[in-house]
Structures are given as structure tokens and as C-alpha cells.
Amino acid sequence: MAPMAGGPSRPELVVAAAEAGGLGFLAAGYRTAEAMAAEMEAVRTATAGAFAVNLFVPQAPADPAVVRPYLETLEPEAAALGAALGEPSWDDDGWEAKIETLLAHPPPLVSFTFGCPPAEVLAAFRQAGTLVAVTVTTPEEAAVAAGAGAGCLCVQGAEAGAHRGSFTDDDRPGRDWGLLPLLTETARVTDLPLIAAGGIGGPAGVAAVLAAGAVAGQVGTAFLRCPESGAHPVYKAALADSRFTATAITRAFSGRPARGLVNRFLAAHPGAPPAYPEINNATRPLRAAAAARGDAGAMSLWAGQAFRAATDDAAGEIIHRLAAATTF
């Protein structure tokens, strides 16, 4: 089960995954080290099963001159929602405190998104007995992560929902790899175990990535509607709403490429600059106001291309169904 920051990957979902024989990820992004530790303790109290924790690698600050013009275009959105834009501030998401907490209470697996941590950080987790996964979106990133000492790679295709895990936030050609060819090309540059993520909606998808060389499939969107998910009810309903017919990659909500359902906000703001987490922090009050009003048109409805496969079945049932064609 993939990490889904912002609420969906709560302890109840991770526990349900562990009890069904899967590996659930707690999403530490946007949480304090203390909140992360509390969720880890909740999982450990509820199950003896394995679990993982995902962290965001800090990003370089953006140029305020790039951010300001975009935020000015959002003022009408804020007024319509009865909200004010937040401060477009930079932060490192509590990086050092989270690393210290995880090393003091190491989980079985830690994964990193938005870059590869320094080799000494990966070595510290290896010494602590924790397997380290680094999310990669190109063969070049895979080579960097392997060289730094990653224990395995999460290979994320462009079909995946939510944020792209790419090391850099740019639009250079050749960055939108589909999952199956990316698995093939990644295997050419490293023999590390590969976890496949992106557009896996059912057992056929799991079987396909295993046949392509992955050791496991990582699934996120398929769990968003289940009762154990912490996704907002409006978000859950949108995934099954016939008004939403497609997904697209956008920077509109966060300043970093992320795939979500095409709604009013996404369609109206195609020119968002690369500025994460500044834009993410600025739009947070707007997204919260939209959720409070039940306005799916202004929420970040992250979803992969296989979003129609998401059901409201229990997490355990979904895992058993995904494993029907093969075993993990």
C-alpha cells in the first residue's frame, strides 16, 4: 500500500494492510516528528505486522519572484471560498527531527520521495536494521540511488496518482516514463529489488509488473475509498462520480507535479511554476475551505490513471483481490 500524504494513510489503514498480509506505509509528509512517532506507536500497538514510513526529501527554496505572480491569480479563488491564501513559506518538513526519530525507533522499511538522501543517512538506516527504498522516476535517478546505498527502489511510473517522486522539479523531455518500460530500463542500470508503482488497479496490473521484473506492486489510489482510508468524504465520492472522467498532472495546488482528477481548480490554473513547498503552503487554506464547503472543484483530488478501480470495500478485501492472480 503506497504512502498517501495528507490524511489517507492513517494508522487504521496501515494496520488493516498488515493484518491482510500487505505492507502499509505511514505518510510522514506534512506531519511533525511527534505526530509521526504517535502514528508509528499506534500501528505497533495494534499489530505485530510489518509496516513502512515514507519521508519527503527537502527541496531547494523557490525564487519569490516566481511564486508571487501565480499567487495573485489565485486571489479570486480565495475570495470565492471565503478564505485567505497562506504564507508561501519554505520549510524542510521537519527533516532532521524525523530522521532522528526513525533511527531511534526504526521501522522495518523507510522510503524517501523527492530525491535521494545523503549516503550517510542511508547507511545509518542500514546500521539500524531498516531497509531503505528510494522513489525513482527515471533510470538516471535509479543509478544515483543505487550508488548512494539504497536497499531497493520504488519505481514510479507517470500513471501514478499524487506527487511525482522525481529528484528535480522540471519539465525536461524524457521524464514521463510509463511504468512497464521504466521497470525494464531501471533493471538495466541496477540489480536492486524493484517495487512498482503507478496505475495498478487490479490483479492483472500486479501480475504485469511482477512479470516485468518487480518484486512487488505498490498501490495507492485503489485504497482511497475504503473505510480505513482517512481521505475526506468529498474526495472519496469524487473518485466514483461520473462528472470526473480523467486525470492530469498539475502544479496548481502544490508547485510540484502531481496527478489528480481534473476539476475546476486544476483546469483553471495550468501555469503554476515549480515552487514546492511554497505554493503548497499558500494553497492549504483554500483546499481546507473547499473541503469544509464540500466543493470538490477546488480540492486536490489526487488519483492515478486507474482511479475507476477504487472501491469502498475493506482494505483487507482489496489486498486479497489484488493478490488473486499471484502472490507477493
C-alpha positions as CSV (number, residue, x, y, z in Angstrom):
1,M,0.0,0.0,0.0
2,A,1.5,3.3,-1.1
3,P,2.1,6.3,1.2
4,M,-0.6,8.9,0.7
5,A,0.2,12.1,2.5
6,G,-2.4,14.5,3.8
7,G,-4.6,12.0,5.6
8,P,-5.5,8.8,3.7
9,S,-2.6,6.7,5.0
10,R,-3.7,6.8,8.6
11,P,-2.8,4.0,11.1
12,E,-6.1,2.2,10.7
13,L,-5.3,1.6,7.0
14,V,-1.7,0.6,7.7
15,V,-2.9,-1.9,10.4
16,A,-5.5,-3.3,8.0
17,A,-2.9,-3.8,5.3
18,A,-0.5,-5.6,7.8
19,E,-3.3,-7.9,9.1
20,A,-4.2,-8.9,5.5
21,G,-0.6,-9.7,4.6
22,G,0.3,-6.5,2.9
23,L,2.8,-3.8,3.7
24,G,1.3,-0.4,4.6
25,F,3.1,2.9,4.5
26,L,2.6,5.7,7.0
27,A,2.9,9.0,5.2
28,A,5.1,11.3,7.3
29,G,4.9,14.2,4.9
30,Y,3.1,17.2,6.4
31,R,3.4,15.7,9.9
32,T,5.6,16.7,12.8
33,A,8.1,14.2,14.1
34,E,5.9,13.8,17.2
35,A,2.8,13.1,15.2
36,M,4.7,10.6,13.1
37,A,6.0,8.8,16.2
38,A,2.5,8.7,17.6
39,E,1.2,7.0,14.5
40,M,4.0,4.5,14.5
41,E,3.2,3.7,18.1
42,A,-0.5,3.3,17.2
43,V,0.4,0.8,14.5
44,R,2.8,-1.2,16.7
45,T,0.2,-1.3,19.4
46,A,-2.5,-2.7,17.1
47,T,-0.5,-5.2,15.1
48,A,2.7,-7.3,15.1
49,G,2.8,-7.0,11.3
50,A,5.5,-5.1,9.3
51,F,4.9,-1.5,8.2
52,A,6.9,1.3,6.5
53,V,7.2,5.0,6.8
54,N,7.7,7.5,3.9
55,L,9.6,10.8,4.1
56,F,9.9,13.8,1.8
57,V,13.4,14.8,1.0
58,P,13.7,18.6,1.5
59,Q,13.6,20.8,-1.7
60,A,15.6,23.9,-2.6
61,P,13.7,27.2,-1.9
62,A,12.0,28.8,-4.8
63,D,12.5,32.3,-6.1
64,P,9.8,34.5,-4.5
65,A,9.6,36.5,-7.8
66,V,8.3,33.3,-9.5
67,V,5.8,32.5,-6.8
68,R,4.2,35.9,-6.3
69,P,2.6,36.3,-9.8
70,Y,1.0,32.9,-9.6
71,L,-0.5,33.5,-6.2
72,E,-2.0,36.8,-7.5
73,T,-4.0,34.7,-9.9
74,L,-5.5,32.7,-7.0
75,E,-6.9,35.7,-5.2
76,P,-10.4,35.3,-6.9
77,E,-10.4,31.6,-5.8
78,A,-9.7,32.6,-2.3
79,A,-12.4,35.2,-2.3
80,A,-14.9,32.8,-3.7
81,L,-14.1,30.3,-1.0
82,G,-14.2,32.9,1.8
83,A,-10.5,32.1,2.6
84,A,-7.2,33.8,2.5
85,L,-4.1,32.5,0.9
86,G,-1.5,31.1,3.3
87,E,2.1,32.3,3.6
88,P,4.1,30.9,0.7
89,S,6.9,29.9,3.1
90,W,9.6,27.3,2.6
91,D,10.2,24.5,5.1
92,D,12.1,21.2,5.2
93,D,9.1,19.3,6.6
94,G,10.9,18.6,9.9
95,W,13.6,16.5,8.1
96,E,16.2,16.3,10.9
97,A,13.7,15.6,13.6
98,K,12.0,12.8,11.6
99,I,15.3,11.2,10.7
100,E,16.4,11.2,14.4
101,T,13.0,9.8,15.5
102,L,13.1,7.0,12.9
103,L,16.6,6.0,13.8
104,A,15.7,5.9,17.5
105,H,12.7,3.7,16.8
106,P,13.4,2.1,13.4
107,P,10.6,0.6,11.4
108,P,11.2,-2.4,9.0
109,L,11.3,-0.1,6.0
110,V,11.7,3.6,5.3
111,S,11.2,5.1,1.9
112,F,12.1,8.5,0.5
113,T,10.4,10.7,-2.1
114,F,11.5,13.8,-4.0
115,G,15.2,12.9,-4.0
116,C,17.9,10.6,-2.7
117,P,19.2,11.4,0.9
118,P,22.9,11.6,1.5
119,A,24.7,8.3,1.6
120,E,25.4,8.7,5.3
121,V,21.7,8.8,6.1
122,L,21.1,5.6,4.1
123,A,24.0,4.0,5.9
124,A,22.6,4.9,9.3
125,F,19.3,3.2,8.5
126,R,21.1,0.1,7.3
127,Q,23.0,0.0,10.6
128,A,19.7,0.3,12.4
129,G,18.4,-2.8,10.5
130,T,15.9,-0.8,8.4
131,L,15.5,-1.5,4.7
132,V,15.7,1.7,2.7
133,A,13.7,2.4,-0.5
134,V,14.2,5.4,-2.7
135,T,11.5,6.5,-5.2
136,V,12.8,7.0,-8.7
137,T,11.1,8.1,-11.9
138,T,13.9,7.7,-14.4
139,P,16.7,5.2,-15.0
140,E,19.2,8.1,-14.2
141,E,17.6,8.6,-10.8
142,A,17.8,4.8,-10.2
143,A,21.5,4.8,-10.8
144,V,22.0,7.7,-8.3
145,A,20.0,6.0,-5.6
146,A,21.8,2.7,-6.1
147,G,25.2,4.4,-5.9
148,A,24.2,6.1,-2.6
149,G,23.3,2.8,-1.0
150,A,19.6,2.3,-1.4
151,G,18.4,-1.2,-0.5
152,C,15.6,-1.2,-3.0
153,L,13.9,1.2,-5.4
154,C,10.3,2.3,-5.7
155,V,9.9,2.7,-9.4
156,Q,7.1,5.2,-10.0
157,G,5.6,5.4,-13.5
158,A,3.8,8.5,-14.8
159,E,0.5,6.8,-14.3
160,A,0.7,7.1,-10.5
161,G,-1.6,9.4,-8.6
162,A,-0.5,12.3,-6.3
163,H,3.0,13.8,-6.4
164,R,5.7,12.6,-8.8
165,G,8.7,11.3,-6.8
166,S,11.2,12.8,-9.1
167,F,14.5,14.2,-7.8
168,T,14.1,17.5,-9.6
169,D,11.1,19.6,-10.4
170,D,11.4,20.5,-14.1
171,D,9.9,19.7,-17.5
172,R,12.9,18.3,-19.3
173,P,11.9,15.9,-22.1
174,G,12.1,12.2,-21.3
175,R,10.8,12.4,-17.7
176,D,7.3,10.9,-18.2
177,W,8.2,7.2,-18.2
178,G,5.3,4.7,-18.2
179,L,5.7,2.1,-15.5
180,L,6.4,-1.0,-17.6
181,P,9.2,0.5,-19.8
182,L,10.6,2.2,-16.7
183,L,10.9,-1.1,-14.9
184,T,12.7,-2.6,-17.9
185,E,15.2,0.3,-18.2
186,T,15.8,0.5,-14.5
187,A,16.7,-3.1,-14.4
188,R,19.4,-2.3,-17.0
189,V,21.2,0.1,-14.6
190,T,20.8,-1.8,-11.3
191,D,20.1,-5.2,-9.9
192,L,18.4,-3.8,-6.7
193,P,14.9,-5.1,-5.9
194,L,12.2,-3.0,-7.7
195,I,8.8,-2.1,-6.2
196,A,6.5,-1.0,-9.0
197,A,4.1,1.9,-8.5
198,G,1.7,3.7,-10.9
199,G,-1.7,2.8,-12.4
200,I,-2.0,-0.6,-10.7
201,G,-5.7,-1.1,-10.1
202,G,-6.3,-4.8,-10.0
203,P,-4.7,-8.3,-10.0
204,A,-3.8,-8.1,-13.7
205,G,-1.8,-4.9,-13.0
206,V,0.1,-6.7,-10.2
207,A,0.8,-9.7,-12.4
208,A,2.1,-7.4,-15.2
209,V,4.6,-5.6,-13.0
210,L,5.8,-8.9,-11.5
211,A,6.3,-10.3,-15.0
212,A,8.2,-7.2,-15.9
213,G,10.7,-7.8,-13.1
214,A,9.3,-6.1,-10.0
215,V,9.4,-7.9,-6.7
216,A,6.1,-6.2,-5.5
217,G,3.4,-3.8,-6.6
218,Q,2.7,-0.6,-4.7
219,V,-0.9,0.5,-4.8
220,G,-2.4,3.8,-3.6
221,T,-5.5,5.0,-5.3
222,A,-7.2,1.7,-5.1
223,F,-7.4,2.2,-1.3
224,L,-8.7,5.8,-1.2
225,R,-12.4,4.9,-0.9
226,C,-12.0,2.0,1.6
227,P,-13.4,2.6,5.1
228,E,-10.0,2.5,6.7
229,S,-8.8,5.4,4.5
230,G,-8.6,8.9,6.0
231,A,-9.5,10.6,2.8
232,H,-12.2,13.3,3.1
233,P,-15.7,12.0,2.2
234,V,-16.0,14.5,-0.7
235,Y,-12.7,13.2,-2.1
236,K,-14.0,9.6,-1.8
237,A,-17.2,10.5,-3.5
238,A,-15.4,12.3,-6.4
239,L,-13.5,9.1,-7.3
240,A,-16.8,7.4,-8.1
241,D,-18.5,10.5,-9.5
242,S,-19.2,10.3,-13.3
243,R,-18.5,14.0,-13.6
244,F,-14.8,13.3,-13.1
245,T,-13.6,11.5,-16.2
246,A,-9.9,12.0,-16.4
247,T,-6.7,12.7,-14.5
248,A,-3.9,15.1,-15.3
249,I,-0.6,16.2,-13.9
250,T,-0.5,19.6,-12.4
251,R,1.5,22.0,-10.2
252,A,-1.6,24.1,-9.5
253,F,-2.1,23.0,-5.9
254,S,1.4,22.4,-4.6
255,G,4.0,23.7,-7.1
256,R,5.2,20.2,-7.8
257,P,3.9,17.8,-10.5
258,A,1.1,15.7,-9.1
259,R,-1.6,13.6,-10.8
260,G,-5.2,14.3,-9.8
261,L,-8.8,14.3,-11.1
262,V,-9.4,17.1,-13.5
263,N,-11.6,19.6,-11.6
264,R,-12.3,23.3,-11.9
265,F,-9.2,24.5,-10.0
266,L,-6.8,22.2,-11.9
267,A,-8.2,23.2,-15.3
268,A,-8.2,26.9,-14.4
269,H,-4.5,27.1,-13.3
270,P,-2.3,25.4,-15.9
271,G,0.7,27.8,-15.5
272,A,1.7,27.2,-11.9
273,P,5.5,27.5,-11.5
274,P,7.8,24.9,-9.9
275,A,7.8,26.1,-6.3
276,Y,7.3,23.4,-3.7
277,P,6.5,23.6,-0.8
278,E,5.8,27.4,-1.1
279,I,2.7,27.0,-3.3
280,N,1.6,24.0,-1.3
281,N,1.7,26.1,1.9
282,A,-0.1,29.0,0.2
283,T,-3.0,27.0,-1.1
284,R,-3.5,24.9,2.0
285,P,-6.2,27.3,3.4
286,L,-8.1,27.3,0.1
287,R,-8.1,23.5,-0.1
288,A,-9.3,23.3,3.5
289,A,-12.1,25.8,2.9
290,A,-13.2,23.8,-0.2
291,A,-13.3,20.6,1.8
292,A,-15.3,22.3,4.5
293,R,-17.8,23.5,1.9
294,G,-18.0,20.2,0.1
295,D,-16.6,21.8,-3.0
296,A,-14.8,19.1,-5.0
297,G,-13.9,21.6,-7.7
298,A,-11.3,23.3,-5.6
299,M,-9.8,20.3,-3.7
300,S,-6.6,18.4,-4.6
301,L,-8.2,15.1,-5.7
302,W,-5.0,13.1,-6.2
303,A,-5.6,10.0,-8.2
304,G,-3.8,7.6,-10.5
305,Q,-5.0,6.7,-14.0
306,A,-6.7,3.5,-12.7
307,F,-8.9,5.5,-10.3
308,R,-12.1,3.9,-11.5
309,A,-10.9,0.7,-10.0
310,A,-11.1,2.2,-6.5
311,T,-13.9,0.6,-4.4
312,D,-15.4,1.1,-1.0
313,D,-14.5,-2.4,0.1
314,A,-12.5,-3.0,3.2
315,A,-8.7,-2.7,2.8
316,G,-8.2,-6.4,3.5
317,E,-10.6,-7.4,0.8
318,I,-8.8,-5.1,-1.7
319,I,-5.5,-6.7,-0.8
320,H,-6.8,-10.2,-1.3
321,R,-8.3,-9.2,-4.6
322,L,-5.0,-7.7,-5.8
323,A,-3.2,-10.8,-4.8
324,A,-5.7,-13.1,-6.6
325,A,-3.6,-13.5,-9.8
326,T,-0.4,-14.2,-8.0
327,T,1.4,-13.9,-4.6
328,F,3.6,-11.1,-3.4
